[in-house]
Amino acid sequence: MDSICNPCSRRNCVSKLTHWCSDCEDGLCEKCFYDHKVMKMTQRHRIVDISEIPADNLKLLSIPQSERHQDCREDFLCLDLDVICCHACIKSDHKDCKNVSNVNVLSKGASKSELFISNMQTLQEVKDYMYKITEERQSAIKDVTKQQQIIKMEIANTKSKFMEHINNLDKVLIQELTNIEKDHRIL
């Protein structure tokens, strides 16, 4: 991930991202992190070291690079055309559009919105349900395996009993044949 400090980016500087402020929803470099901690307005913000954020979640923090303008980031949203674009695209393709905003401005407070909270609750319910389904499936697999072993043992026992019965019949028949043969010799 190409992670840059958001405050530095707004000052047209490039600094490596080292921290994330959940309250501002901004990435911070080391200098901006220390500035953030001493300013009265932001000193109580929840800030985490970027190394503590799982790699899968890091890509959610970055603003993608524009495909048309390699030196720009797609950090604007044109609501008129319903597209994400960079500031260079605004100048060339969106001159007449009236509803163009920075995604940071549009997303401020999104994590505190009712829709977001509702979606997070729904997501948690889905995760819980999926966990329950997974547990039930694992339990069902164990039950099937156990039943399979029981059935195999019953088959083996039945087979053993049949073989024992056949062996007994064999002995009885051979004994009867032997007795018949002895009876015929005597005659």
N, CA, C and O atoms as a DFTB+ gen file, in Angstrom:
748 C
 N C O
     1  1       0.845      -1.174       0.000
     2  2       0.000       0.000       0.000
     3  2       0.879       1.221       0.000
     4  3       1.835       1.289       0.774
     5  1       0.584       2.200      -0.854
     6  2       1.296       3.454      -0.919
     7  2       0.639       4.374       0.098
     8  3      -0.329       5.062      -0.224
     9  1       1.157       4.394       1.330
    10  2       0.514       5.122       2.413
    11  2       1.199       6.452       2.637
    12  3       2.403       6.517       2.884
    13  1       0.413       7.511       2.546
    14  2       0.964       8.840       2.779
    15  2       0.168       9.538       3.865
    16  3      -0.995       9.213       4.102
    17  1       0.794      10.483       4.512
    18  2       0.184      11.268       5.578
    19  2      -0.843      12.221       4.964
    20  3      -0.525      12.968       4.039
    21  1      -2.071      12.193       5.480
    22  2      -3.128      13.048       4.925
    23  2      -2.895      14.540       5.166
    24  3      -3.046      15.319       4.225
    25  1      -2.530      14.984       6.391
    26  2      -2.273      16.423       6.573
    27  2      -1.128      16.911       5.690
    28  3      -1.211      17.997       5.118
    29  1      -0.068      16.127       5.574
    30  2       1.050      16.521       4.706
    31  2       0.594      16.590       3.251
    32  3       0.997      17.487       2.511
    33  1      -0.243      15.646       2.846
    34  2      -0.752      15.624       1.479
    35  2      -1.552      16.893       1.182
    36  3      -1.484      17.435       0.079
    37  1      -2.306      17.359       2.172
    38  2      -3.078      18.598       1.978
    39  2      -2.161      19.810       1.875
    40  3      -2.562      20.849       1.352
    41  1      -0.924      19.683       2.374
    42  2       0.066      20.765       2.255
    43  2       0.981      20.522       1.049
    44  3       2.014      21.175       0.895
    45  1       0.577      19.562       0.191
    46  2       1.348      19.190      -1.001
    47  2       2.730      18.650      -0.656
    48  3       3.690      18.865      -1.396
    49  1       2.826      17.943       0.475
    50  2       4.052      17.261       0.872
    51  2       3.757      15.765       0.871
    52  3       2.603      15.343       0.946
    53  1       4.801      14.991       0.787
    54  2       4.634      13.539       0.861
    55  2       5.431      13.031       2.056
    56  3       6.647      13.207       2.136
    57  1       4.711      12.394       2.987
    58  2       5.343      11.815       4.174
    59  2       4.780      10.424       4.389
    60  3       3.621      10.147       4.080
    61  1       5.621       9.559       4.923
    62  2       5.211       8.174       5.135
    63  2       4.226       8.080       6.300
    64  3       4.423       8.672       7.361
    65  1       3.164       7.316       6.064
    66  2       2.120       7.080       7.055
    67  2       2.657       6.167       8.158
    68  3       3.184       5.091       7.874
    69  1       2.522       6.599       9.423
    70  2       2.971       5.773      10.545
    71  2       1.862       5.507      11.550
    72  3       1.937       4.558      12.330
    73  1       0.815       6.360      11.531
    74  2      -0.275       6.242      12.500
    75  2      -1.608       6.517      11.818
    76  3      -1.659       7.100      10.735
    77  1      -2.685       6.087      12.470
    78  2      -4.038       6.321      11.958
    79  2      -4.894       6.897      13.080
    80  3      -4.962       6.337      14.173
    81  1      -5.555       8.037      12.793
    82  2      -6.463       8.657      13.757
    83  2      -7.885       8.246      13.384
    84  3      -8.393       8.618      12.326
    85  1      -8.517       7.478      14.262
    86  2      -9.878       7.009      14.004
    87  2     -10.890       8.148      14.060
    88  3     -11.893       8.133      13.347
    89  1     -10.622       9.128      14.907
    90  2     -11.566      10.243      15.041
    91  2     -11.553      11.139      13.806
    92  3     -12.607      11.537      13.310
    93  1     -10.371      11.449      13.319
    94  2     -10.266      12.303      12.118
    95  2     -10.394      11.492      10.835
    96  3     -10.671      12.039       9.767
    97  1     -10.188      10.172      10.953
    98  2     -10.130       9.286       9.793
    99  2      -9.024       9.742       8.842
   100  3      -9.206       9.821       7.627
   101  1      -7.865      10.041       9.449
   102  2      -6.693      10.510       8.715
   103  2      -5.484       9.657       9.061
   104  3      -5.329       9.192      10.191
   105  1      -4.629       9.464       8.058
   106  2      -3.341       8.851       8.290
   107  2      -2.359       9.939       8.678
   108  3      -2.436      11.053       8.159
   109  1      -1.437       9.639       9.580
   110  2      -0.494      10.637      10.082
   111  2       0.934      10.121       9.974
   112  3       1.202       8.941      10.199
   113  1       1.851      11.031       9.622
   114  2       3.269      10.704       9.663
   115  2       3.732      10.907      11.108
   116  3       2.941      11.300      11.966
   117  1       5.003      10.642      11.375
   118  2       5.524      10.769      12.738
   119  2       5.380      12.204      13.263
   120  3       4.964      12.406      14.404
   121  1       5.720      13.194      12.439
   122  2       5.639      14.604      12.863
   123  2       4.193      15.014      13.133
   124  3       3.895      15.625      14.159
   125  1       3.300      14.674      12.207
   126  2       1.886      15.046      12.383
   127  2       1.269      14.304      13.566
   128  3       0.370      14.824      14.228
   129  1       1.753      13.084      13.833
   130  2       1.280      12.328      14.991
   131  2       1.591      13.110      16.274
   132  3       0.719      13.290      17.125
   133  1       2.851      13.575      16.405
   134  2       3.220      14.330      17.609
   135  2       2.462      15.654      17.681
   136  3       2.032      16.062      18.760
   137  1       2.295      16.328      16.539
   138  2       1.500      17.572      16.516
   139  2       0.068      17.291      16.949
   140  3      -0.523      18.064      17.704
   141  1      -0.474      16.210      16.481
   142  2      -1.851      15.806      16.780
   143  2      -2.025      15.578      18.284
   144  3      -3.048      15.950      18.860
   145  1      -1.020      14.966      18.912
   146  2      -1.095      14.643      20.334
   147  2      -0.999      15.878      21.235
   148  3      -1.474      15.845      22.371
   149  1      -0.385      16.978      20.742
   150  2      -0.211      18.156      21.593
   151  2      -1.282      19.222      21.381
   152  3      -1.464      20.098      22.227
   153  1      -1.987      19.151      20.258
   154  2      -3.045      20.149      20.035
   155  2      -4.237      19.821      20.921
   156  3      -4.682      18.676      20.998
   157  1      -4.740      20.849      21.584
   158  2      -5.827      20.668      22.539
   159  2      -7.033      19.991      21.904
   160  3      -7.662      19.134      22.524
   161  1      -7.352      20.363      20.695
   162  2      -8.545      19.850      20.022
   163  2      -8.433      18.360      19.660
   164  3      -9.446      17.663      19.594
   165  1      -7.228      17.881      19.429
   166  2      -7.060      16.505      18.957
   167  2      -6.281      15.612      19.916
   168  3      -6.036      14.448      19.600
   169  1      -5.891      16.120      21.064
   170  2      -5.036      15.334      21.962
   171  2      -5.709      14.096      22.542
   172  3      -5.015      13.180      22.983
   173  1      -7.025      14.039      22.555
   174  2      -7.730      12.881      23.097
   175  2      -8.224      11.923      21.992
   176  3      -8.964      10.980      22.273
   177  1      -7.818      12.168      20.764
   178  2      -8.238      11.303      19.657
   179  2      -7.628       9.918      19.804
   180  3      -6.551       9.750      20.377
   181  1      -8.344       8.929      19.272
   182  2      -7.855       7.544      19.291
   183  2      -6.930       7.346      18.093
   184  3      -7.358       7.364      16.939
   185  1      -5.663       7.158      18.400
   186  2      -4.649       6.998      17.351
   187  2      -3.959       5.657      17.544
   188  3      -3.571       5.305      18.658
   189  1      -3.807       4.911      16.461
   190  2      -3.117       3.621      16.527
   191  2      -1.920       3.628      15.588
   192  3      -1.911       4.300      14.557
   193  1      -0.915       2.862      15.979
   194  2       0.252       2.690      15.124
   195  2      -0.179       1.871      13.919
   196  3      -0.905       0.887      14.064
   197  1       0.254       2.263      12.748
   198  2      -0.171       1.607      11.504
   199  2       0.234       0.134      11.503
   200  3      -0.409      -0.682      10.843
   201  1       1.298      -0.215      12.239
   202  2       1.751      -1.616      12.281
   203  2       0.764      -2.502      13.044
   204  3       0.803      -3.725      12.908
   205  1      -0.124      -1.897      13.849
   206  2      -1.119      -2.663      14.599
   207  2      -2.367      -2.975      13.777
   208  3      -3.221      -3.754      14.202
   209  1      -2.467      -2.362      12.598
   210  2      -3.635      -2.575      11.743
   211  2      -3.349      -3.762      10.836
   212  3      -2.326      -3.774      10.151
   213  1      -4.247      -4.785      10.812
   214  2      -4.025      -5.950       9.950
   215  2      -3.832      -5.530       8.485
   216  3      -4.469      -4.592       8.006
   217  1      -2.953      -6.235       7.796
   218  2      -2.615      -5.893       6.402
   219  2      -3.851      -5.834       5.509
   220  3      -3.927      -4.986       4.619
   221  1      -4.821      -6.722       5.732
   222  2      -6.035      -6.723       4.913
   223  2      -6.816      -5.425       5.067
   224  3      -7.472      -4.980       4.125
   225  1      -6.752      -4.815       6.245
   226  2      -7.506      -3.592       6.492
   227  2      -6.773      -2.348       6.025
   228  3      -7.393      -1.296       5.866
   229  1      -5.464      -2.442       5.800
   230  2      -4.691      -1.275       5.381
   231  2      -5.166      -0.720       4.050
   232  3      -5.201       0.496       3.857
   233  1      -5.536      -1.613       3.124
   234  2      -5.962      -1.127       1.807
   235  2      -7.241      -0.313       1.889
   236  3      -7.531       0.474       0.988
   237  1      -8.010      -0.488       2.955
   238  2      -9.221       0.299       3.129
   239  2      -8.893       1.745       3.495
   240  3      -9.740       2.627       3.350
   241  1      -7.670       1.996       3.966
   242  2      -7.284       3.336       4.394
   243  2      -6.723       4.184       3.263
   244  3      -6.681       5.409       3.369
   245  1      -6.293       3.550       2.189
   246  2      -5.629       4.309       1.131
   247  2      -6.608       4.787       0.067
   248  3      -7.601       4.124      -0.235
   249  1      -6.305       5.952      -0.491
   250  2      -7.087       6.492      -1.600
   251  2      -6.373       6.083      -2.882
   252  3      -5.179       6.343      -3.033
   253  1      -7.097       5.440      -3.815
   254  2      -6.427       4.905      -5.006
   255  2      -5.835       5.989      -5.914
   256  3      -6.325       7.117      -5.974
   257  1      -4.773       5.609      -6.609
   258  2      -4.103       6.465      -7.582
   259  2      -4.983       6.560      -8.836
   260  3      -5.598       5.574      -9.242
   261  1      -5.037       7.721      -9.431
   262  2      -5.813       7.898     -10.664
   263  2      -5.145       7.139     -11.808
   264  3      -3.924       7.181     -11.954
   265  1      -5.936       6.454     -12.611
   266  2      -5.378       5.734     -13.752
   267  2      -4.996       6.696     -14.884
   268  3      -4.025       6.467     -15.606
   269  1      -5.768       7.764     -15.025
   270  2      -5.523       8.743     -16.103
   271  2      -4.420       9.730     -15.754
   272  3      -3.666      10.147     -16.632
   273  1      -4.317      10.105     -14.495
   274  2      -3.334      11.098     -14.048
   275  2      -2.503      10.470     -12.931
   276  3      -2.896      10.500     -11.765
   277  1      -1.361       9.905     -13.292
   278  2      -0.566       9.101     -12.361
   279  2      -0.106       9.861     -11.118
   280  3       0.144       9.245     -10.082
   281  1       0.010      11.175     -11.201
   282  2       0.478      11.942     -10.046
   283  2      -0.666      12.399      -9.135
   284  3      -0.440      13.160      -8.194
   285  1      -1.888      11.940      -9.407
   286  2      -3.055      12.362      -8.626
   287  2      -3.746      11.158      -7.983
   288  3      -3.631      10.021      -8.440
   289  1      -4.450      11.454      -6.928
   290  2      -5.246      10.438      -6.244
   291  2      -6.725      10.693      -6.511
   292  3      -7.163      11.834      -6.654
   293  1      -7.484       9.594      -6.575
   294  2      -8.927       9.709      -6.806
   295  2      -9.604      10.019      -5.473
   296  3     -10.138       9.131      -4.808
   297  1      -9.569      11.290      -5.101
   298  2     -10.107      11.678      -3.807
   299  2     -11.295      12.641      -3.909
   300  3     -11.619      13.343      -2.952
   301  1     -11.938      12.664      -5.085
   302  2     -13.146      13.469      -5.266
   303  2     -14.275      12.588      -5.790
   304  3     -14.041      11.584      -6.463
   305  1     -15.494      12.982      -5.469
   306  2     -16.669      12.268      -5.932
   307  2     -17.571      13.261      -6.654
   308  3     -17.974      14.279      -6.091
   309  1     -17.882      12.946      -7.911
   310  2     -18.825      13.758      -8.680
   311  2     -20.186      13.096      -8.533
   312  3     -20.435      12.028      -9.093
   313  1     -21.065      13.742      -7.772
   314  2     -22.395      13.188      -7.543
   315  2     -23.285      13.334      -8.778
   316  3     -24.228      12.566      -8.969
   317  1     -22.970      14.342      -9.626
   318  2     -23.763      14.527     -10.855
   319  2     -23.603      13.337     -11.797
   320  3     -24.578      12.860     -12.379
   321  1     -22.365      12.861     -11.943
   322  2     -22.089      11.745     -12.858
   323  2     -21.882      10.426     -12.116
   324  3     -21.717       9.380     -12.744
   325  1     -21.890      10.472     -10.787
   326  2     -21.739       9.300      -9.939
   327  2     -20.426       8.560     -10.233
   328  3     -20.416       7.354     -10.478
   329  1     -19.299       9.332     -10.200
   330  2     -17.978       8.758     -10.425
   331  2     -16.982       9.317      -9.411
   332  3     -17.138      10.425      -8.898
   333  1     -15.953       8.512      -9.143
   334  2     -14.832       8.980      -8.322
   335  2     -13.760       9.474      -9.279
   336  3     -13.496       8.845     -10.303
   337  1     -13.138      10.607      -8.942
   338  2     -12.141      11.182      -9.842
   339  2     -11.069      11.935      -9.048
   340  3     -11.170      12.085      -7.830
   341  1     -10.045      12.405      -9.762
   342  2      -8.979      13.183      -9.136
   343  2      -9.194      14.667      -9.440
   344  3     -10.088      15.021     -10.209
   345  1      -8.368      15.541      -8.830
   346  2      -8.566      16.981      -9.056
   347  2      -8.278      17.381     -10.503
   348  3      -8.856      18.349     -10.998
   349  1      -7.398      16.657     -11.183
   350  2      -7.121      16.949     -12.593
   351  2      -8.347      16.631     -13.462
   352  3      -8.650      17.351     -14.414
   353  1      -9.049      15.536     -13.115
   354  2     -10.262      15.171     -13.854
   355  2     -11.362      16.213     -13.634
   356  3     -12.149      16.490     -14.539
   357  1     -11.412      16.784     -12.439
   358  2     -12.436      17.808     -12.154
   359  2     -12.254      18.978     -13.109
   360  3     -13.220      19.496     -13.671
   361  1     -10.993      19.391     -13.284
   362  2     -10.702      20.535     -14.161
   363  2     -11.052      20.237     -15.615
   364  3     -11.521      21.115     -16.339
   365  1     -10.820      18.977     -16.045
   366  2     -11.040      18.669     -17.460
   367  2     -12.425      18.094     -17.758
   368  3     -13.039      18.473     -18.755
   369  1     -12.926      17.196     -16.924
   370  2     -14.161      16.476     -17.246
   371  2     -15.394      16.922     -16.459
   372  3     -16.515      16.564     -16.820
   373  1     -15.204      17.687     -15.405
   374  2     -16.329      17.999     -14.521
   375  2     -16.505      19.513     -14.318
   376  3     -16.992      19.954     -13.277
   377  1     -16.101      20.301     -15.329
   378  2     -16.201      21.762     -15.220
   379  2     -17.647      22.207     -14.971
   380  3     -17.899      23.142     -14.210
   381  1     -18.580      21.529     -15.618
   382  2     -19.981      21.924     -15.525
   383  2     -20.736      21.246     -14.388
   384  3     -21.894      21.575     -14.131
   385  1     -20.099      20.318     -13.718
   386  2     -20.769      19.598     -12.629
   387  2     -20.829      20.481     -11.385
   388  3     -19.866      21.171     -11.051
   389  1     -21.957      20.450     -10.716
   390  2     -22.165      21.311      -9.550
   391  2     -21.955      20.574      -8.229
   392  3     -21.676      21.205      -7.209
   393  1     -22.087      19.247      -8.236
   394  2     -21.984      18.454      -7.008
   395  2     -20.716      17.614      -6.996
   396  3     -20.767      16.395      -7.166
   397  1     -19.575      18.275      -6.795
   398  2     -18.290      17.582      -6.694
   399  2     -17.722      17.886      -5.316
   400  3     -17.595      19.047      -4.927
   401  1     -17.377      16.816      -4.573
   402  2     -16.863      17.000      -3.214
   403  2     -15.683      16.079      -2.964
   404  3     -15.525      15.050      -3.620
   405  1     -14.866      16.466      -2.011
   406  2     -13.747      15.647      -1.577
   407  2     -14.293      14.477      -0.769
   408  3     -15.183      14.660       0.061
   409  1     -13.765      13.269      -1.007
   410  2     -14.276      12.089      -0.309
   411  2     -14.058      12.182       1.195
   412  3     -14.846      11.639       1.968
   413  1     -12.996      12.865       1.617
   414  2     -12.767      13.033       3.060
   415  2     -13.879      13.858       3.687
   416  3     -14.326      13.562       4.795
   417  1     -14.331      14.899       2.977
   418  2     -15.424      15.727       3.487
   419  2     -16.713      14.913       3.529
   420  3     -17.454      14.964       4.511
   421  1     -16.978      14.158       2.455
   422  2     -18.200      13.355       2.396
   423  2     -18.223      12.227       3.429
   424  3     -19.285      11.841       3.917
   425  1     -17.048      11.709       3.752
   426  2     -17.009      10.558       4.660
   427  2     -16.868      10.940       6.127
   428  3     -16.934      10.065       6.990
   429  1     -16.676      12.217       6.433
   430  2     -16.552      12.633       7.835
   431  2     -17.783      12.204       8.612
   432  3     -18.914      12.477       8.211
   433  1     -17.554      11.543       9.704
   434  2     -18.654      11.117      10.566
   435  2     -19.418       9.911      10.054
   436  3     -20.399       9.491      10.667
   437  1     -18.975       9.347       8.928
   438  2     -19.700       8.200       8.360
   439  2     -19.740       7.031       9.330
   440  3     -20.729       6.300       9.387
   441  1     -18.666       6.852      10.094
   442  2     -18.621       5.727      11.022
   443  2     -19.540       5.925      12.222
   444  3     -19.775       4.992      12.990
   445  1     -20.057       7.134      12.383
   446  2     -20.981       7.404      13.497
   447  2     -22.426       7.517      13.017
   448  3     -23.332       7.738      13.819
   449  1     -22.641       7.367      11.713
   450  2     -23.989       7.506      11.164
   451  2     -24.853       6.299      11.530
   452  3     -24.344       5.205      11.772
   453  1     -26.164       6.519      11.564
   454  2     -27.097       5.435      11.883
   455  2     -26.982       4.300      10.878
   456  3     -27.017       3.128      11.252
   457  1     -26.844       4.647       9.595
   458  2     -26.729       3.623       8.555
   459  2     -25.487       2.759       8.782
   460  3     -25.550       1.532       8.699
   461  1     -24.356       3.416       9.071
   462  2     -23.114       2.673       9.311
   463  2     -23.265       1.765      10.520
   464  3     -22.903       0.590      10.471
   465  1     -23.800       2.313      11.608
   466  2     -23.978       1.534      12.834
   467  2     -24.922       0.364      12.583
   468  3     -24.670      -0.753      13.034
   469  1     -26.017       0.626      11.857
   470  2     -26.964      -0.432      11.525
   471  2     -26.303      -1.510      10.668
   472  3     -26.499      -2.704      10.892
   473  1     -25.521      -1.071       9.687
   474  2     -24.813      -2.029       8.819
   475  2     -23.793      -2.838       9.608
   476  3     -23.628      -4.033       9.362
   477  1     -23.108      -2.200      10.552
   478  2     -22.144      -2.923      11.385
   479  2     -22.856      -3.956      12.259
   480  3     -22.355      -5.063      12.454
   481  1     -24.031      -3.584      12.785
   482  2     -24.801      -4.539      13.584
   483  2     -25.256      -5.712      12.719
   484  3     -25.171      -6.869      13.129
   485  1     -25.739      -5.399      11.520
   486  2     -26.169      -6.448      10.599
   487  2     -24.991      -7.349      10.236
   488  3     -25.122      -8.572      10.191
   489  1     -23.844      -6.730       9.978
   490  2     -22.636      -7.495       9.654
   491  2     -22.267      -8.417      10.813
   492  3     -21.908      -9.575      10.596
   493  1     -22.354      -7.912      12.038
   494  2     -22.045      -8.737      13.202
   495  2     -23.028      -9.899      13.318
   496  3     -22.639     -11.022      13.637
   497  1     -24.314      -9.616      13.054
   498  2     -25.326     -10.670      13.095
   499  2     -25.033     -11.738      12.042
   500  3     -25.163     -12.933      12.306
   501  1     -24.637     -11.298      10.851
   502  2     -24.293     -12.244       9.775
   503  2     -23.076     -13.066      10.187
   504  3     -23.055     -14.281       9.990
   505  1     -22.056     -12.409      10.760
   506  2     -20.864     -13.136      11.212
   507  2     -21.238     -14.160      12.283
   508  3     -20.772     -15.299      12.250
   509  1     -22.088     -13.745      13.239
   510  2     -22.526     -14.670      14.293
   511  2     -23.288     -15.850      13.692
   512  3     -23.092     -16.999      14.089
   513  1     -24.159     -15.547      12.727
   514  2     -24.951     -16.595      12.075
   515  2     -24.042     -17.547      11.303
   516  3     -24.226     -18.763      11.350
   517  1     -23.062     -16.990      10.593
   518  2     -22.118     -17.823       9.841
   519  2     -21.301     -18.692      10.793
   520  3     -21.025     -19.854      10.495
   521  1     -20.918     -18.136      11.927
   522  2     -20.182     -18.916      12.930
   523  2     -21.056     -20.059      13.428
   524  3     -20.596     -21.193      13.561
   525  1     -22.329     -19.748      13.703
   526  2     -23.260     -20.772      14.176
   527  2     -23.431     -21.867      13.116
   528  3     -23.422     -23.054      13.441
   529  1     -23.584     -21.468      11.860
   530  2     -23.724     -22.441      10.766
   531  2     -22.472     -23.311      10.679
   532  3     -22.570     -24.528      10.517
   533  1     -21.302     -22.692      10.786
   534  2     -20.042     -23.435      10.723
   535  2     -19.956     -24.434      11.871
   536  3     -19.559     -25.583      11.675
   537  1     -20.333     -23.988      13.074
   538  2     -20.322     -24.887      14.232
   539  2     -21.289     -26.054      14.024
   540  3     -20.953     -27.206      14.299
   541  1     -22.496     -25.743      13.533
   542  2     -23.487     -26.799      13.295
   543  2     -23.007     -27.774      12.229
   544  3     -23.216     -28.982      12.340
   545  1     -22.367     -27.243      11.202
   546  2     -21.845     -28.103      10.127
   547  2     -20.749     -29.015      10.674
   548  3     -20.718     -30.207      10.365
   549  1     -19.849     -28.454      11.486
   550  2     -18.788     -29.264      12.089
   551  2     -19.391     -30.353      12.979
   552  3     -18.934     -31.496      12.973
   553  1     -20.409     -29.989      13.733
   554  2     -21.082     -30.954      14.601
   555  2     -21.744     -32.045      13.762
   556  3     -21.664     -33.226      14.098
   557  1     -22.397     -31.647      12.672
   558  2     -23.047     -32.619      11.791
   559  2     -22.022     -33.564      11.179
   560  3     -22.276     -34.763      11.063
   561  1     -20.870     -33.037      10.788
   562  2     -19.811     -33.873      10.214
   563  2     -19.325     -34.881      11.255
   564  3     -19.112     -36.052      10.942
   565  1     -19.149     -34.415      12.502
   566  2     -18.728     -35.329      13.571
   567  2     -19.790     -36.407      13.794
   568  3     -19.462     -37.581      13.969
   569  1     -21.074     -35.999      13.785
   570  2     -22.157     -36.964      13.977
   571  2     -22.183     -37.995      12.854
   572  3     -22.352     -39.187      13.110
   573  1     -22.018     -37.546      11.624
   574  2     -22.015     -38.469      10.478
   575  2     -20.838     -39.431      10.593
   576  3     -20.989     -40.628      10.348
   577  1     -19.670     -38.917      10.964
   578  2     -18.491     -39.767      11.116
   579  2     -18.723     -40.798      12.212
   580  3     -18.383     -41.970      12.055
   581  1     -19.304     -40.355      13.321
   582  2     -19.594     -41.267      14.424
   583  2     -20.603     -42.332      13.990
   584  3     -20.419     -43.514      14.278
   585  1     -21.670     -41.915      13.295
   586  2     -22.676     -42.863      12.806
   587  2     -22.062     -43.848      11.818
   588  3     -22.384     -45.036      11.819
   589  1     -21.177     -43.332      10.980
   590  2     -20.507     -44.200      10.006
   591  2     -19.698     -45.279      10.728
   592  3     -19.729     -46.443      10.329
   593  1     -18.988     -44.910      11.766
   594  2     -18.206     -45.881      12.520
   595  2     -19.118     -46.908      13.187
   596  3     -18.815     -48.101      13.193
   597  1     -20.239     -46.441      13.751
   598  2     -21.187     -47.355      14.399
   599  2     -21.745     -48.349      13.383
   600  3     -21.822     -49.546      13.656
   601  1     -22.134     -47.846      12.209
   602  2     -22.697     -48.716      11.157
   603  2     -21.654     -49.720      10.694
   604  3     -21.970     -50.893      10.496
   605  1     -20.405     -49.271      10.517
   606  2     -19.337     -50.185      10.100
   607  2     -19.132     -51.278      11.145
   608  3     -18.914     -52.439      10.799
   609  1     -19.201     -50.905      12.434
   610  2     -19.044     -51.902      13.500
   611  2     -20.212     -52.881      13.488
   612  3     -20.019     -54.083      13.674
   613  1     -21.429     -52.370      13.269
   614  2     -22.602     -53.248      13.209
   615  2     -22.505     -54.207      12.028
   616  3     -22.839     -55.386      12.152
   617  1     -22.047     -53.705      10.883
   618  2     -21.861     -54.561       9.703
   619  2     -20.827     -55.642      10.009
   620  3     -21.028     -56.817       9.702
   621  1     -19.715     -55.222      10.621
   622  2     -18.666     -56.198      10.955
   623  2     -19.192     -57.240      11.937
   624  3     -18.904     -58.427      11.785
   625  1     -19.962     -56.814      12.948
   626  2     -20.535     -57.758      13.921
   627  2     -21.519     -58.708      13.249
   628  3     -21.492     -59.913      13.499
   629  1     -22.391     -58.164      12.392
   630  2     -23.369     -58.993      11.683
   631  2     -22.649     -59.984      10.783
   632  3     -23.012     -61.159      10.727
   633  1     -21.620     -59.504      10.075
   634  2     -20.838     -60.374       9.196
   635  2     -20.182     -61.487      10.019
   636  3     -20.182     -62.651       9.617
   637  1     -19.628     -61.116      11.169
   638  2     -18.980     -62.090      12.039
   639  2     -19.987     -63.148      12.516
   640  3     -19.688     -64.341      12.544
   641  1     -21.194     -62.677      12.890
   642  2     -22.236     -63.613      13.337
   643  2     -22.649     -64.542      12.192
   644  3     -22.806     -65.746      12.394
   645  1     -22.826     -63.977      10.978
   646  2     -23.169     -64.810       9.820
   647  2     -22.086     -65.845       9.561
   648  3     -22.383     -67.017       9.332
   649  1     -20.829     -65.412       9.598
   650  2     -19.729     -66.340       9.347
   651  2     -19.685     -67.432      10.422
   652  3     -19.453     -68.605      10.128
   653  1     -19.911     -67.022      11.662
   654  2     -19.941     -68.002      12.744
   655  2     -21.081     -68.991      12.533
   656  3     -20.914     -70.194      12.734
   657  1     -22.249     -68.473      12.122
   658  2     -23.407     -69.342      11.865
   659  2     -23.116     -70.283      10.691
   660  3     -23.421     -71.474      10.764
   661  1     -22.533     -69.759       9.617
   662  2     -22.196     -70.583       8.452
   663  2     -21.164     -71.638       8.839
   664  3     -21.278     -72.792       8.424
   665  1     -20.182     -71.269       9.611
   666  2     -19.169     -72.238      10.069
   667  2     -19.821     -73.330      10.929
   668  3     -19.493     -74.511      10.809
   669  1     -20.747     -72.913      11.793
   670  2     -21.466     -73.907      12.618
   671  2     -22.302     -74.833      11.735
   672  3     -22.306     -76.048      11.933
   673  1     -23.009     -74.258      10.760
   674  2     -23.795     -75.071       9.820
   675  2     -22.888     -76.031       9.056
   676  3     -23.222     -77.198       8.848
   677  1     -21.738     -75.510       8.647
   678  2     -20.767     -76.334       7.919
   679  2     -20.340     -77.528       8.773
   680  3     -20.302     -78.663       8.298
   681  1     -20.023     -77.257      10.026
   682  2     -19.618     -78.338      10.935
   683  2     -20.754     -79.345      11.128
   684  3     -20.546     -80.559      11.105
   685  1     -21.968     -78.799      11.322
   686  2     -23.123     -79.687      11.529
   687  2     -23.357     -80.549      10.289
   688  3     -23.546     -81.760      10.402
   689  1     -23.345     -79.936       9.116
   690  2     -23.584     -80.684       7.871
   691  2     -22.493     -81.721       7.626
   692  3     -22.776     -82.850       7.225
   693  1     -21.270     -81.337       7.865
   694  2     -20.170     -82.292       7.675
   695  2     -20.321     -83.454       8.659
   696  3     -20.088     -84.610       8.307
   697  1     -20.710     -83.138       9.887
   698  2     -20.927     -84.190      10.883
   699  2     -22.067     -85.104      10.462
   700  3     -21.971     -86.324      10.595
   701  1     -23.150     -84.516       9.953
   702  2     -24.294     -85.321       9.491
   703  2     -23.890     -86.212       8.320
   704  3     -24.259     -87.385       8.257
   705  1     -23.113     -85.625       7.383
   706  2     -22.642     -86.410       6.241
   707  2     -21.747     -87.565       6.706
   708  3     -21.833     -88.689       6.211
   709  1     -20.901     -87.247       7.660
   710  2     -20.023     -88.287       8.202
   711  2     -20.859     -89.385       8.860
   712  3     -20.570     -90.568       8.681
   713  1     -21.869     -89.016       9.601
   714  2     -22.754     -89.995      10.261
   715  2     -23.524     -90.827       9.222
   716  3     -23.658     -92.041       9.382
   717  1     -24.022     -90.190       8.171
   718  2     -24.755     -90.898       7.118
   719  2     -23.817     -91.898       6.440
   720  3     -24.192     -93.040       6.176
   721  1     -22.609     -91.454       6.167
   722  2     -21.639     -92.320       5.505
   723  2     -21.336     -93.551       6.405
   724  3     -21.223     -94.671       5.908
   725  1     -21.209     -93.326       7.717
   726  2     -20.939     -94.427       8.643
   727  2     -22.148     -95.384       8.684
   728  3     -21.992     -96.604       8.739
   729  1     -23.330     -94.803       8.655
   730  2     -24.545     -95.625       8.685
   731  2     -24.643     -96.486       7.421
   732  3     -25.096     -97.628       7.508
   733  1     -24.251     -96.000       6.292
   734  2     -24.311     -96.756       5.052
   735  2     -23.222     -97.812       4.975
   736  3     -23.403     -98.819       4.290
   737  1     -22.152     -97.627       5.619
   738  2     -21.090     -98.634       5.623
   739  2     -21.509     -99.851       6.458
   740  3     -21.186    -101.000       6.156
   741  1     -22.215     -99.540       7.481
   742  2     -22.635    -100.604       8.367
   743  2     -23.652    -101.498       7.610
   744  3     -23.690    -102.711       7.816
   745  1     -24.401    -100.933       6.811
   746  2     -25.398    -101.724       6.106
   747  2     -24.695    -102.473       5.034
   748  3     -25.327    -103.222       4.289
